[in-house]
Amino acid sequence: MDVESAIRSRRTHKAFRPDPVTRDLLDELLEVARWAPNHHLTNPWRFRVIGPLARAKLKESAGPEAAPKLDRAPTLVAATALRSEDPVQDQEDLCATACAIYAVLLAAHGRGLAGYWRTPGVLRTQRGLDALAIPRGERFVALIHLGWPWQEKRPPDRLPAENFITYLD
Ligand SMILES: Cc1cc2nc3c(=O)[nH]c(=O)nc-3n(C[C@H](O)[C@H](O)[C@H](O)COP(=O)(O)O)c2cc1C
């Protein structure tokens, strides 16, 4: 699949088959992250593949109402960005981490996997961050859901490009 087709056809999936993504395949996907652009090559992204114990802790932190949503995907990966005391680097590292996450989602899509970038409320709480051993020096960015798709997804409508493009004289 060429890059532009991958960008256009990738979709957020929320229904997955039960079989998890194998470790070998995860290693392949997460390796792609390191090719994301990052200023001064800070490599600011960190990925934690969530095992059964960590998922149970996260669900407990989320509480009974939010916990079932954490079982949607067979494989969950928490993506964080290293914090920097330099505000410019901090912002650039957050942007670079978002690029890396998108690269992982596109790599997954290119292999026929389904993905979903989720930012659940539990990972805005200290309890949730503790459940995944995310230290204060890192900022939570995405809980990447991965698995094999249950069904085809249609893209939500997008704004026409002229809505967000300005050519300055
Ligand atoms: C920073 C970020 C946070 C997101 N958080 C959520 C989320 O918490 N829940 C959700 O359903 N989708 C979340 N999404 C996915 C978007 O809702 C989704 O990309 C959008 O609906 C467009 O659909 P598409 O990915 O199929 O193009 C998030 C996406 C981004 C980039």
The ligand as an SDF file (V2000), in Angstrom:
LIG
                    3D

 31 33  0  0  0  0  0  0  0  0999 V2000
   -5.2220   13.0130   20.2730 C   0  0  0  0  0  0  0  0  0  0  0  0
   -6.3410   12.0850   19.9250 C   0  0  0  0  0  0  0  0  0  0  0  0
   -7.1370   11.5900   20.9340 C   0  0  0  0  0  0  0  0  0  0  0  0
   -8.1900   10.7230   20.6430 C   0  0  0  0  0  0  0  0  0  0  0  0
   -8.9410   10.2250   21.6730 N   0  0  0  0  0  0  0  0  0  0  0  0
  -10.0220    9.4590   21.3720 C   0  0  0  0  0  0  0  0  0  0  0  0
  -10.8360    8.9390   22.4260 C   0  0  0  0  0  0  0  0  0  0  0  0
  -10.5310    9.0990   23.6170 O   0  0  0  0  0  0  0  0  0  0  0  0
  -11.9370    8.2490   22.0960 N   0  0  0  0  0  0  0  0  0  0  0  0
  -12.2900    8.0160   20.7720 C   0  0  0  0  0  0  0  0  0  0  0  0
  -13.3180    7.3890   20.5280 O   0  0  0  0  0  0  0  0  0  0  0  0
  -11.4840    8.4250   19.7630 N   0  0  0  0  0  0  0  0  0  0  0  0
  -10.3740    9.1410   20.0300 C   0  0  0  0  0  0  0  0  0  0  0  0
   -9.5630    9.5620   19.0260 N   0  0  0  0  0  0  0  0  0  0  0  0
   -9.8390    9.1130   17.6260 C   0  0  0  0  0  0  0  0  0  0  0  0
  -10.6490   10.1310   16.8560 C   0  0  0  0  0  0  0  0  0  0  0  0
  -11.9300   10.2460   17.4240 O   0  0  0  0  0  0  0  0  0  0  0  0
  -10.7240    9.6700   15.3900 C   0  0  0  0  0  0  0  0  0  0  0  0
   -9.4360    9.7170   14.8410 O   0  0  0  0  0  0  0  0  0  0  0  0
  -11.6740   10.5290   14.5840 C   0  0  0  0  0  0  0  0  0  0  0  0
  -13.0010   10.2320   14.9080 O   0  0  0  0  0  0  0  0  0  0  0  0
  -11.5010   10.3370   13.0830 C   0  0  0  0  0  0  0  0  0  0  0  0
  -11.7440    8.9900   12.7180 O   0  0  0  0  0  0  0  0  0  0  0  0
  -10.6700    8.1450   11.9040 P   0  0  0  0  0  0  0  0  0  0  0  0
   -9.5110    7.8820   12.8440 O   0  0  0  0  0  0  0  0  0  0  0  0
  -11.3850    6.8880   11.4870 O   0  0  0  0  0  0  0  0  0  0  0  0
  -10.2370    8.9530   10.7260 O   0  0  0  0  0  0  0  0  0  0  0  0
   -8.4790   10.3780   19.2840 C   0  0  0  0  0  0  0  0  0  0  0  0
   -7.6430   10.8610   18.2770 C   0  0  0  0  0  0  0  0  0  0  0  0
   -6.5780   11.7030   18.5840 C   0  0  0  0  0  0  0  0  0  0  0  0
   -5.6810   12.1850   17.4770 C   0  0  0  0  0  0  0  0  0  0  0  0
  1  2  1  0
  2  3  1  0
  2 30  2  0
  3  4  2  0
  4  5  1  0
  4 28  1  0
  5  6  2  0
  6  7  1  0
  6 13  1  0
  7  8  2  0
  7  9  1  0
  9 10  1  0
 10 11  2  0
 10 12  1  0
 12 13  2  0
 13 14  1  0
 14 15  1  0
 14 28  1  0
 15 16  1  0
 16 17  1  0
 16 18  1  0
 18 19  1  0
 18 20  1  0
 20 21  1  0
 20 22  1  0
 22 23  1  0
 23 24  1  0
 24 25  2  0
 24 26  1  0
 24 27  1  0
 28 29  2  0
 29 30  1  0
 30 31  1  0
M  END
$$$$
